[in-house]
């Protein structure tokens, strides 16, 4: 941010400050990653990583003690660690797998981890969207969608759809909580438009449900704000014709450098060929279903694909 500020009114002092803060942040990030790598319990399946260094018991094991556990409220450390997007993919996957296996999720949502009791499977309505965002960044889309729908139907009151800070899975809700209320708008936004934290990349339709695409109905978002300006896109499949079409519009030509458009067709379908502005397109992703658009000096893109 200091670097961005210095572009409008250059100052040697601000530039020096920006360089120093970036150096410090890299030191902190490297220290975090090194500490986590040393504290992963690879003797367990899946590996376990405690919320503080040197832990030998899992969260649930440590909370069986009579005295309060140093691992209590571990969900805060896990969720906020993932939201910061400071971890390499392998460590982020370890954290998520650890949370799922050792009691830190409920119905696909971050759990409100507390000392065991008969009703102790609450879900966390607030601050848990960082966990969901990392699922999407790691292309764990089905888990992302499970989170979205579970949160939508288990953390919100019926009628007013008011989200609670913490909620049980049978309908009881805590009082209104603004961060919890933001979760569904954020997740719907990210499933359509997600910015890369560090690189000049924008991800479109990355978390759209396959059934939405298969329906043949238009999926679109208009003038979504991003750090590269507002963007719009629309996507529609034509199942009978075995074709799919999309259009993307950027505010500024060539910004961002890359746009990754995901075409989440039903699993039985396979993309055969895709063209962007009449040119053959590059496909990537685990299922070769992501169109990589090098924006260069263009701001409008027409994507046409055929599938089996």
C-alpha positions in Angstrom: 0.0 0.0 0.0 2.9 2.4 0.8 4.2 1.7 -2.7 0.9 2.5 -4.2 0.6 5.8 -2.2 4.1 6.8 -3.4 3.1 6.6 -7.1 0.8 9.6 -6.9 3.2 11.8 -5.0 6.7 10.5 -5.0 8.7 10.8 -1.7 12.1 9.1 -1.0 11.0 8.7 2.7 7.8 6.8 1.8 9.7 4.6 -0.7 12.3 3.7 2.0 9.5 2.9 4.4 7.8 0.7 1.8 11.0 -1.3 1.1 11.6 -1.8 4.9 8.1 -3.0 5.6 8.2 -5.5 2.6 11.5 -6.8 3.9 10.1 -7.3 7.4 7.0 -9.0 6.2 9.0 -11.4 4.2 11.1 -12.3 7.3 7.9 -12.9 9.3 6.4 -15.0 6.5 9.6 -17.1 6.2 9.7 -17.6 10.0 6.0 -18.7 10.1 6.5 -21.2 7.3 9.7 -22.6 8.9 8.1 -23.0 12.3 5.0 -24.7 10.8 7.2 -27.1 8.8 9.0 -28.1 12.0 5.8 -28.7 13.9 3.8 -30.8 11.5 3.2 -34.3 13.0 3.8 -36.4 9.9 3.5 -39.6 12.0 -0.3 -39.0 11.9 -2.7 -39.6 9.0 -3.5 -37.0 7.9 -0.6 -34.9 9.4 -1.5 -32.8 12.4 -0.4 -29.2 12.9 -1.2 -27.6 16.3 -2.2 -23.9 16.6 1.0 -23.3 18.7 4.5 -24.7 18.3 5.5 -27.8 20.3 2.0 -29.3 20.8 2.0 -33.1 21.0 -1.7 -33.6 21.5 -4.5 -32.8 19.1 -7.0 -30.0 20.0 -9.6 -32.4 21.2 -7.1 -34.4 23.3 -5.7 -31.4 25.0 -9.2 -30.1 25.8 -10.1 -33.3 27.7 -7.9 -32.0 30.6 -9.5 -30.5 33.7 -7.6 -27.2 33.3 -8.2 -24.8 30.4 -6.2 -25.9 27.4 -3.6 -23.7 25.6 -5.2 -25.0 22.4 -8.7 -23.7 23.2 -10.3 -21.6 20.5 -7.9 -23.1 18.0 -10.3 -22.3 15.2 -9.3 -18.6 15.4 -5.7 -19.4 14.7 -6.5 -21.8 11.8 -9.1 -19.6 10.1 -7.1 -16.4 10.3 -3.9 -18.1 9.2 -5.7 -19.3 6.1 -7.3 -16.0 5.4 -4.0 -14.2 5.4 -3.0 -16.3 2.3 0.7 -16.4 3.5 1.2 -20.2 3.2 2.5 -22.2 0.3 -0.2 -24.6 -1.1 1.2 -27.7 0.6 1.0 -26.2 4.1 -2.4 -24.7 3.4 -3.7 -28.1 2.4 -2.2 -29.6 5.5 -4.0 -27.1 7.7 -7.4 -27.7 6.0 -7.0 -31.5 6.2 -6.0 -31.3 9.8 -9.0 -29.2 10.6 -11.4 -31.6 8.9 -9.8 -34.7 10.5 -9.4 -33.5 14.1 -12.6 -31.8 15.0 -12.3 -28.2 13.8 -15.1 -28.3 11.2 -18.8 -29.0 11.3 -20.9 -29.7 8.2 -17.9 -28.3 6.1 -17.8 -25.0 8.1 -15.2 -24.0 10.6 -16.4 -25.3 14.0 -16.6 -23.3 17.2 -14.0 -25.5 18.9 -14.7 -25.8 22.7 -14.6 -28.3 25.5 -16.6 -31.4 24.7 -20.3 -31.3 25.7 -23.5 -32.9 24.3 -24.3 -29.9 22.1 -20.6 -29.2 21.2 -20.8 -29.2 17.4 -21.5 -25.6 16.8 -20.5 -23.8 13.6 -18.7 -20.6 13.4 -20.8 -17.9 11.7 -18.1 -15.2 11.7 -14.4 -15.1 10.7 -14.7 -18.5 9.0 -14.8 -17.1 5.4 -11.0 -17.0 5.3 -11.1 -20.8 5.5 -13.6 -20.9 2.6 -11.5 -18.5 0.5 -8.5 -20.8 0.8 -10.6 -23.8 -0.3 -11.3 -21.9 -3.5 -7.8 -20.8 -4.0 -6.7 -24.4 -3.7 -9.3 -25.5 -6.2 -11.2 -27.5 -3.6 -14.4 -26.2 -5.1 -16.8 -28.9 -3.9 -15.8 -28.3 -0.3 -16.2 -24.6 -0.9 -19.7 -25.1 -2.1 -20.5 -27.3 0.8 -19.4 -24.5 3.1 -21.5 -22.0 1.3 -24.7 -24.0 1.4 -24.2 -25.2 5.0 -23.5 -21.7 6.2 -26.5 -20.4 4.3 -29.0 -22.8 5.8 -27.5 -23.5 9.3 -26.2 -20.1 10.4 -29.1 -17.9 9.3 -32.5 -17.4 10.7 -35.4 -18.1 8.4 -37.3 -15.1 7.0 -34.9 -12.3 7.9 -31.8 -14.4 7.0 -29.9 -12.9 9.9 -26.5 -14.6 10.5 -25.3 -15.4 14.0 -21.8 -15.3 15.4 -22.0 -19.0 16.4 -24.9 -21.3 15.6 -25.9 -24.9 16.4 -26.8 -27.3 13.6 -30.4 -27.7 14.6 -31.5 -24.1 14.2 -30.6 -22.1 17.3 -28.6 -19.0 16.5 -26.6 -16.4 18.4 -27.4 -12.7 18.1 -26.8 -10.8 14.9 -23.1 -10.5 14.0 -21.9 -8.2 11.2 -18.9 -10.3 10.1 -21.1 -13.4 9.9 -23.6 -11.5 7.8 -20.9 -10.7 5.3 -20.0 -14.4 4.7 -22.5 -15.3 2.0 -22.1 -12.1 0.0 -18.4 -12.7 0.1 -18.6 -16.3 -1.0 -21.0 -15.6 -3.8 -18.7 -12.8 -5.0 -15.6 -15.0 -4.8 -17.2 -17.9 -6.7 -17.7 -15.4 -9.5 -14.7 -13.0 -9.2 -11.6 -13.7 -7.1 -8.4 -11.7 -7.1 -5.0 -13.4 -6.7 -3.3 -12.1 -3.5 0.1 -11.4 -5.1 0.1 -11.9 -8.9 -1.5 -10.1 -11.7 -4.2 -12.7 -12.1 -8.0 -12.6 -11.9 -10.1 -15.7 -11.5 -13.7 -15.8 -13.0 -16.4 -18.4 -12.3 -13.9 -20.4 -10.3 -16.5 -21.6 -7.8 -19.7 -21.7 -9.8 -21.7 -24.9 -9.2 -21.7 -27.4 -12.1 -25.5 -27.5 -12.1 -25.6 -23.8 -12.7 -23.6 -24.2 -15.9 -25.5 -27.3 -17.0 -28.8 -25.4 -16.6 -28.2 -23.4 -19.7 -29.2 -20.2 -17.8 -26.9 -17.1 -18.1 -24.5 -16.5 -15.2 -23.2 -13.0 -15.0 -21.8 -10.2 -12.8 -21.7 -6.5 -13.9 -19.0 -4.0 -12.9 -17.5 -6.0 -10.0 -14.9 -3.8 -8.3 -11.3 -5.2 -8.3 -7.9 -3.6 -7.8 -7.6 -3.4 -11.6 -10.9 -1.5 -11.9 -14.4 -2.8 -12.5 -14.9 -6.0 -14.5 -18.0 -7.7 -16.1 -18.5 -11.1 -17.4 -21.3 -13.5 -18.5 -21.3 -17.2 -19.2 -23.9 -19.4 -20.7 -23.8 -23.1 -21.8 -25.9 -24.5 -24.7 -26.2 -28.2 -23.7 -28.1 -29.2 -26.8 -25.5 -27.7 -29.1 -22.6 -28.9 -26.9 -21.2 -25.4 -26.8 -20.4 -22.8 -24.2 -19.8 -19.0 -24.6 -18.5 -16.3 -22.3 -17.6 -12.6 -22.6 -15.3 -10.7 -20.4 -14.9 -6.9 -20.2 -12.0 -5.1 -18.3 -11.7 -1.5 -17.4 -8.2 -1.1 -18.6 -6.5 -3.0 -21.5 -3.9 -5.5 -20.3 -4.9 -5.1 -16.6 -4.6 -7.6 -15.0 -2.0 -9.5 -16.9 -4.0 -12.8 -16.9 -7.6 -13.7 -16.6 -8.4 -17.3 -15.6 -12.0 -18.3 -16.7 -13.2 -21.6 -15.3 -15.8 -23.5 -17.3 -17.2 -26.0 -14.7 -19.2 -28.3 -17.0 -20.7 -31.5 -15.5 -18.1 -34.1 -14.9 -19.3 -36.3 -17.7 -18.5 -33.5 -20.2 -15.1 -32.6 -21.4 -13.9 -29.4 -23.2 -12.7 -30.3 -26.7 -11.5 -26.9 -27.9 -11.8 -23.3 -26.9 -11.1 -20.0 -28.7 -10.6 -16.5 -27.3 -11.3 -13.7 -29.8 -11.0 -16.3 -32.6 -7.6 -17.5 -31.4 -6.9 -21.0 -29.9 -6.9 -20.8 -26.1 -4.7 -22.4 -23.5 -6.4 -24.6 -20.9 -5.1 -25.3 -17.4 -6.3 -26.7 -14.1 -6.6 -30.2 -12.7 -9.4 -31.0 -15.2 -8.2 -28.8 -18.1 -11.3 -26.6 -17.7 -9.7 -23.2 -17.1 -9.2 -20.8 -20.0 -6.0 -18.7 -19.5 -6.4 -15.3 -21.2 -3.3 -13.3 -21.7 -4.8 -9.8 -21.8 -1.9 -7.9 -23.5 -3.4 -4.7 -24.9 -7.0 -5.9 -25.1 -10.0 -5.3 -22.7 -12.8 -7.3 -24.3 -12.7 -11.1 -24.8 -15.2 -13.4 -26.4 -14.7 -17.1 -25.4 -16.3 -19.9 -27.4 -15.9 -23.6 -26.5 -17.1 -27.0 -27.6 -17.5 -30.0 -25.3 -18.3 -33.7 -25.6 
